[in-house]
Amino acid sequence: MRYRGLDENGDYRLGNQNAYIEGAEAVRQACVTRLRQLIYEWWEKLEDGVPYWQKIIATRDVGEAIRQIRRRIELTKEVVTILYFDHNWDNEKRILTFRAVVQSIYGEFELEEAYE
C-alpha cells in the first residue's frame, strides 16, 4: 500500500517523493484517516465515516464507540486483525482514548487516539 503521509499538523504532505509512505506505516495512516473521518463529511460517499456526533457523543455510548472504532480499523484495506485493544472513558471530561496494536499484511503497528 502507498498512502499520502501527514505532517506534524495533520495536513497531507505535498510536492515531493517524501509525500508518500508505504507498508505498515501506510496502513496505520489509512486507519488514522478513516477514524478521523466523520459520517456525512465526504461528499462522494456520505455514509462513509464514523458517527461520533450522531451515535456516540450524543448518547455517551462507550460500547457503541468501541464497536465503531474497532470495525473501522478492521475494515481498513490490508489490515489482518487487531492484536490488542484497550480503551479509557473519562466521563467527567468526556474523553475517550484507545490504544490498539494492529496486524497488517506488512507487519504490526500501534494506534493511539483520543476523542473529545
Phi and psi in degrees as a GROMACS rama.xvg file:
@    title "Ramachandran Plot"
@    xaxis  label "Phi"
@    yaxis  label "Psi"
@TYPE xy
-120.925  132.563  ARG-2
-142.791  145.55  TYR-3
-72.9082  127.381  ARG-4
-78.5442  165.709  GLY-5
-109.161  148.676  LEU-6
-87.0382  -174.632  ASP-7
-65.5398  -17.0696  GLU-8
-94.4854  -0.949202  ASN-9
85.4812  10.2621  GLY-10
-93.7747  151.692  ASP-11
-64.1583  138.345  TYR-12
-74.4578  139.191  ARG-13
-128.16  156.289  LEU-14
89.3942  -11.7306  GLY-15
-146.579  179.248  ASN-16
-66.8816  -18.0742  GLN-17
-79.1709  -0.732967  ASN-18
-72.9793  -21.4319  ALA-19
-110.677  148.048  TYR-20
-123.833  160.888  ILE-21
-136.847  171.157  GLU-22
69.4458  -146.651  GLY-23
-60.6624  -35.9312  ALA-24
-63.9843  -36.703  GLU-25
-66.3579  -40.1771  ALA-26
-66.9106  -40.1764  VAL-27
-58.83  -46.8035  ARG-28
-63.1447  -37.6671  GLN-29
-62.4907  -41.8534  ALA-30
-61.8227  -47.5891  CYS-31
-59.1455  -47.5805  VAL-32
-60.6788  -43.6577  THR-33
-66.9488  -36.2177  ARG-34
-69.9548  -27.8549  LEU-35
-88.946  -5.00933  ARG-36
-84.229  121.521  GLN-37
-82.0892  147.278  LEU-38
-61.5624  144.172  ILE-39
72.0691  6.2764  TYR-40
-83.4424  -36.5556  GLU-41
-95.1848  114.651  TRP-42
-62.2301  -25.5306  TRP-43
-79.1056  -21.1029  GLU-44
-148.973  78.6416  LYS-45
-60.7274  -30.6255  LEU-46
-81.4576  -6.64394  GLU-47
-87.8261  127.407  ASP-48
142.461  175.715  GLY-49
-101.208  129.05  VAL-50
-83.11  59.9738  PRO-51
-56.8372  -49.9871  TYR-52
-73.3861  -41.8584  TRP-53
-73.2411  -41.4638  GLN-54
-118.22  -15.6544  LYS-55
-110.765  -60.8036  ILE-56
-68.2606  -42.895  ILE-57
-60.6343  -36.9376  ALA-58
-102.287  -10.7676  THR-59
54.2053  37.9002  ARG-60
-88.3284  92.7003  ASP-61
-63.8124  -38.061  VAL-62
-59.9112  -43.3019  GLY-63
-65.8303  -39.7271  GLU-64
-59.427  -46.8256  ALA-65
-63.917  -42.7361  ILE-66
-60.0441  -45.3826  ARG-67
-63.9074  -44.2253  GLN-68
-65.1976  -48.3803  ILE-69
-60.8609  -43.3781  ARG-70
-63.0344  -41.4279  ARG-71
-62.7555  -40.8591  ARG-72
-66.4207  -50.3739  ILE-73
-60.752  -31.0239  GLU-74
-88.6435  3.21936  LEU-75
-72.8919  136.093  THR-76
-53.9589  133.494  LYS-77
72.903  12.3003  GLU-78
-85.3328  132.168  VAL-79
-91.203  -52.444  VAL-80
-164.434  165.556  THR-81
-96.2944  119.522  ILE-82
-84.2364  -32.7784  LEU-83
-149.398  139.587  TYR-84
-148.352  128.661  PHE-85
-140.776  146.824  ASP-86
-139.886  163.186  HIS-87
-141.032  130.851  ASN-88
-112.442  117.748  TRP-89
-96.781  99.4544  ASP-90
-65.586  -35.5487  ASN-91
-65.8286  -45.266  GLU-92
-90.6478  -9.6896  LYS-93
56.3186  52.685  ARG-94
-123.448  127.381  ILE-95
-106.716  123.405  LEU-96
-119.016  150.73  THR-97
-146.17  156.967  PHE-98
-132.786  133.826  ARG-99
-137.731  146.932  ALA-100
-112.521  124.924  VAL-101
-119.92  138.739  VAL-102
-99.0069  121.744  GLN-103
-108.258  176.348  SER-104
-68.6927  -13.0854  ILE-105
-100.278  -11.4055  TYR-106
137.983  -175.52  GLY-107
-87.6832  155.068  GLU-108
-153.355  162.176  PHE-109
-108.291  148.878  GLU-110
-127.01  136.351  LEU-111
-137.898  125.635  GLU-112
-140.422  154.227  GLU-113
-131.938  136.556  ALA-114
-124.455  127.439  TYR-115
